[in-house]
Amino acid sequence: MRIAGTATAFPPYYFTQREVVSALQGYWGENPAEGDDQERLHFVLERLHFRTGVDGRYFCRPLQDYLALDTWGKANNVWIEVAEEIGALAIELCWSRREQHASR
């Protein structure tokens, strides 16, 4: 087998770590588990996300859309839908690069 080409494709939405942490803090701040210390939770979320060494993350939906994904099945269906779209885009990019290279 021979690898004919490679390409990258990312989900359409990019959010900074600060935006992701703020969204999580907002969600858990509005829906705290019984006995949760909100200040400690916010501290842990910040520590966890800001020590990852990344500036941001790609998401397949706007952050607020994730609130409606309240079951594993809903989240999985979105993942499958977007994975197919991104996979198709990566294949198209590979083929277009291969065709460009072959025409030289």
C-alpha positions in Angstrom: 0.0 0.0 0.0 1.2 3.5 -0.8 -0.1 6.8 0.8 -1.1 9.0 -2.1 -1.4 12.2 -0.1 -2.5 13.8 3.1 -4.6 16.8 4.1 -6.0 18.3 7.3 -9.6 19.4 7.9 -11.0 20.9 11.1 -14.5 21.5 12.5 -15.8 24.9 11.6 -15.9 26.5 15.0 -12.8 27.6 16.9 -12.9 28.9 20.5 -10.1 30.1 22.7 -9.5 28.3 26.0 -10.9 31.4 27.8 -14.1 31.1 25.9 -14.4 27.4 26.6 -13.7 27.9 30.3 -16.2 30.7 30.5 -18.9 28.6 28.9 -18.3 25.7 31.3 -18.2 28.0 34.3 -21.4 29.6 33.2 -23.1 26.2 32.7 -21.9 24.7 36.0 -22.5 28.0 37.8 -26.1 27.9 36.8 -26.5 24.2 37.5 -24.3 23.4 40.5 -24.4 19.9 41.9 -25.5 19.8 45.5 -22.8 20.8 47.8 -20.5 22.1 45.1 -18.2 24.9 46.0 -18.6 27.2 42.9 -15.4 29.1 43.5 -13.4 25.9 43.8 -15.1 24.5 40.7 -14.1 27.6 38.7 -10.5 27.3 39.9 -10.3 23.7 38.9 -11.7 24.3 35.5 -9.3 27.1 34.9 -6.3 25.1 36.1 -7.3 22.1 34.0 -7.9 24.0 30.8 -5.0 26.5 31.0 -2.4 23.8 31.7 -3.1 21.9 28.5 -0.7 24.0 26.5 -3.2 24.9 23.8 -4.6 28.3 23.0 -8.0 27.1 21.8 -10.0 24.2 20.4 -12.1 23.3 17.4 -15.7 22.4 17.9 -18.4 21.1 15.5 -21.1 23.5 16.9 -21.3 26.9 18.5 -20.7 26.4 22.3 -24.3 27.3 23.2 -25.6 24.5 21.0 -24.0 21.9 23.3 -26.5 22.7 26.0 -29.2 20.9 23.9 -27.0 17.8 23.6 -28.3 16.4 26.9 -28.0 12.7 26.0 -25.1 10.6 24.8 -27.2 9.7 21.7 -27.7 13.3 20.7 -24.0 14.1 21.1 -23.0 11.0 19.2 -25.3 11.8 16.3 -23.7 15.3 16.0 -20.2 13.7 16.2 -21.1 11.3 13.4 -22.6 14.0 11.2 -19.6 16.3 11.5 -17.0 13.5 11.3 -18.5 12.5 7.9 -18.3 16.1 6.7 -14.8 16.6 7.8 -13.7 13.3 6.5 -15.2 14.1 3.1 -13.4 17.5 3.1 -10.1 15.9 3.9 -10.5 13.5 1.0 -11.5 16.3 -1.4 -8.4 18.2 -0.3 -6.1 15.2 -0.9 -7.5 14.6 -4.3 -7.3 18.2 -5.4 -3.6 18.4 -4.2 -2.9 15.1 -6.0 -4.4 16.4 -9.2 -2.5 19.7 -8.9 0.7 17.9 -8.4 0.0 15.5 -11.3 -0.6 18.4 -13.7 2.8 19.9 -13.1 
